Amino acid sequence: MQNEEWDVSAVSLSPELVRLAQQKQARFEACLQAAENGNEAAITELGINYFYGINGVPEDPDAAFYWLSRTSPENAAGRCFLGACYVIGKGTKQDERTAAELFRDSAALGFPPAQYELGLCYEHGIGLERNMARAVELYALAAEQEDAQAQCALGNLYFTGNGVEQDRARAAELYTRAAEQGDVQALSCLAECYEAGCGVPCDLDRAIALYDQAAALGDGYAHEEASRLRLLRNNRRRKWNFGNPEP
């Protein structure tokens, strides 16, 4: 089959798509104007949009760092995302010590994502000395405010007994709370708990359902694990049926 040339002039967008695009453009222009006038919320929104490449804005590390650098020290979200720029070297030179300081400032303002990020720094010794007790404390603070990543991280510590007394029932509880918010890692961790009967009753059907949820969110590992468990479950049922033939 020969390649066909596309007639771009024949392509039309629905009125709804055009309207949404116009709304995004208008919001961006208004946000940019407000940010240039020093509006703190607009500065933060622009920085985060450029950080992720969302809300009609392309991902732009330099622009993200520029705007987030203009946030005030009292801006918890701004300080946290600026710390994220430093920890991964997004739009600036990687500097783990500065990142940890920014996470600490934001965490002190009660911002759960920063408490989680600072917990990671303490757990893994990123930009500061490793301190598991402090990591547990920070994860717990964020988890109490329903930060899913912190709940999963704290669950991992309880599952392994790292920094806390091992308690797999507590781990499964934390994984459940995070999974209910759609956290991909927590979905897979909880699935593993149900597969092995760690902290919860063994339930392959439940494990498969959780892996399927994680797979639907783009987790390739979860997709493979769901397929593996389906095969295992079906083989077990087949063997049971062979050993217990129907009358």
Order of alpha helices (4+ residues) and beta strands (2+ residues): alpha-alpha-alpha-alpha-alpha-alpha-alpha-alpha-alpha-alpha-alpha-alpha
